Amino acid sequence: MAARTDPNPIPSVWARQRREPDQPSLSREAIVREAIAMLDADGVEALSMRKLGARLNAGATSLYRHVATKDELMELAVDEVAAEIRVPAGTGTDWRAAATEAARSFRATALRHPWVSSVMGQAGLVYLGPNLMAFNERLAALFVEAGFPQADAAISALLGYVLGMSTTEAAWLTTVARSGHTEAEFVSRLLPAAQQAAAGHDSLSAAYAATDATAVRDPAEERDAKFGYGLDVVLDGLAARLPH
């Protein structure tokens, strides 16, 4: 009798047996490193197995022995980047400081790799890699030790905020980079158009009218302040859910 195969295998690189390389100089690790470099430089749409193979002086067939699809490659790239995120150990009472550091580390990693937040937010990818599992384990331990009765829900709330903000920031910074201007220059050039568009909207118009294009606050500081404000709101809400 023929061996029975699973008609619905788990669509994840982590759920299948790793193949032996047919080209000793080519490894999965080298493929992933080069893919990340391409993603950082040009984004997800510019990455293809053909272009990656050309960068590595390898044919597509050789790549497919290590990575079956582009989705698998993205899983591997995301997991590799996840190793950069720091989650300090908490001692229960200082969970908020540890969660703040983890959130800021996640954001910093996402801004170093502008593609990663949007990819992590996509449905269909299964994140079973060792670095992401370790990251989730450290967060779970942090919130469980803090006494949250629904640690998984607390983690989802925190990461939902960080992912949303990071995705927006990364898209903005990508637009700025493509303009050829610094962020401060881009904001100054954009401000007159924003003031004009806000005409007729009382609250927005008043806010823009009070902004002087020659005295715009450092945009990076502004983004950091907004992220910190929202993070404090999320953590305040979570703290309110702790049993007293």
N, C-alpha and C positions, 0 to 999 in steps of 0.2 A: 504494500500500500504506500502510495506517495506520501511524503511528509506533509503535514498540514501547515499551511502558512497563515499568518494573521492578516486578514483582508484590510484591517485598519490599523497599521502600525502607528506608533506615536511619532509625529513629525518633528523629531528632534535629533540633532547630532549626538546628544548624550544618551539616546536610547538605542543605539546600534553599536555593533562591535567595530572597534577601530581597525582599519586595514593596515597591512604592512606596506611601507613605501616601495615603489619600484624605481625611484630615483634617489639614491642615498643623500645627495646634496639638498633635496627638497623635503622639508618637514612641515607638519601642520603648524608648528610654532612660527616658522619663517613665513608661511602663507598668511597667518593671522597678523603678524607684525606689519607686513607690507600692506595688507588690506586696511589696517587702521591708519597707516600713513596716508593712503589714498583717500579714505573717508574724511580724515581731518582736513586734507587739502581741498577736496572738491565735492564732498557730500555723497549721499547714498546713490543718487541718480547717476553719478559719474562712474560708479564702481560696476564692473562686469568681470565675469570670470575670464573673458578673452583679454581684457586690458591687464588684469592682474597677472595672467600667465605671461604676457609680454614683458611686464616689469620684472618677473622672476626668471625670464628666459626658459620658460617651461610651457609645454603644450597644455591645452585644456584637459586632455585625457589624464595627464599626470596630476593636475589639480583635483579632478573628480575622484581620484583614488583616496584622497584625504578628506574632501568636502564634497558631498553629493549635490548640493544646491546652493544658490546664493543665500537662501534663508538660513541654511546651516552655517554658512560663513558669517552671517550677521550675528547668529547666536554666539559663535566663538569670539567674535570681536567684542560684543557687549560684555561677555564674561571676563575677557582679558582686561577691559577698561574698569570693570567693577572692582578689580583688585586694588585700584587706587583710592577707593573710598574708605575713610577711616571711621570706625565706630568704637569709641572708647568704652571701656568697661565702666558700668555704673555701680553704685553701691546702694541703690534703692532711693535714698533721700536726695541724691544729686542727679536723678534721672534727667531732669530738665537740661542741665548743663551738658550732659552727654548727648542727649537728643539734638541739642542745638549744634554741637560740634559735628555730629553725624550729618545733619541736614546741610550745614554749610560745606562740608567736605563733598557731599553728593553734588551740590550745586557747582562747586569749583571744578569737579571732575567733568560735569556735563558741559561747562563752558569751555574747558580745554578741548573737549571732543563734541563740537556743536551738533552732531548727528545723533548722539546716543539717546537723548531724552525722547525724541520723536519715535525712534525705533523701539525703545522700551515701552512706549505707550501704544504700539500697534497690537492688534489682536492677531492671533495665529502663531506667534512664536512661543515656544515652550522654554522657560528659563530654568534649566536644571543643572547648569554649570557649577563647578565647585566654588568659584569666587562669589557668585551670587547667592549660593546656598549658605556660604559662610557669612556673608553680609546679612542675610535675613536671619540667620541663627543668632548673630550678635545683637541685632535689633530686638528679636523676640526675647532673648535673655534679659535685655535692658528693661523692657516694659513689664515682663513677668515679675522680675525682682522688685520693680517699683510698686507692684501691687495692682496693676490694671486687671480687672476681671475679664476684659475682652482685649487681650494684647494684640491679636491680629487686626481688630478693627482700629485700634490706636495707630498701629503701623501703617495701615491703609490710609488713614487720614493724613498722617505726616508725609508719607511718600506721594500721595496725591497732590498735596500742595507743592512740594518741592519739584515734582515732575512737571506740573503745569507751569510754574514760574520759570523753570529752567528751559523748557521748550520755547516759551515766548522770548526769553532773553537771548537764547541761542539764535533764533530766527532773526531777531533784531540785529544782533551783532554780525550775522552773515550778510544782511542787507547793507549795514554800514561798511563792512570790509569790501564789498563789491563796488561801493561808491568811489573808493579811492581816497576818501577823506578820513580824518580822525573822527572819533565819536563826537567830540565837542564841536568840531566843524560841521558835522552832519546835522546835529541838533540845531545849531545856529542858523544853518541854511533852511532847515525845515520849519522853524518857528514862525516866520511871516505867513507861510501857507496855512499853518495850523491856526493862527490868529484869525485869518480871513475865513477859514472854514467854520470857525466857532461863532462867527457873527450871527446873531439871532438866537443863540442859545445862552441865556443869561448867566448861568453858573459857570459854564465853560469859558464864555467870553470874558468874564471878570477875572478868572484865573489866568488866562493867557495874556490879558491886558496888563496884568501886574508883573509879567515876566519880561525882563530886559535881555534881549539877545546878546548884549555885550557882557552880561554878568550872569550867564547861565552857570549853575552849579556843576561841578565835575560830574558828568553823566555816570561814571562808574560808581561814585559815592552815592549818587541818587538811586541807582539801581540797588545798591547794597542796602541802603536805608529802607527802601520799599520792601525788599525781601525780608529784612529783619522785622519790620512792622508786622507783616503777614504771618511770619513764623511765630512771633510772640502771641498773636491772636489764636493761632492753632494750638499752641502749647497751653495757653490760658484755658481754652476749651477742654483740652485733654485733662488738665489738672483738676478741673471742676468735676470730672467723672471719677476721680479716685475716691475710694471709700474713705470716710472719715472715722 
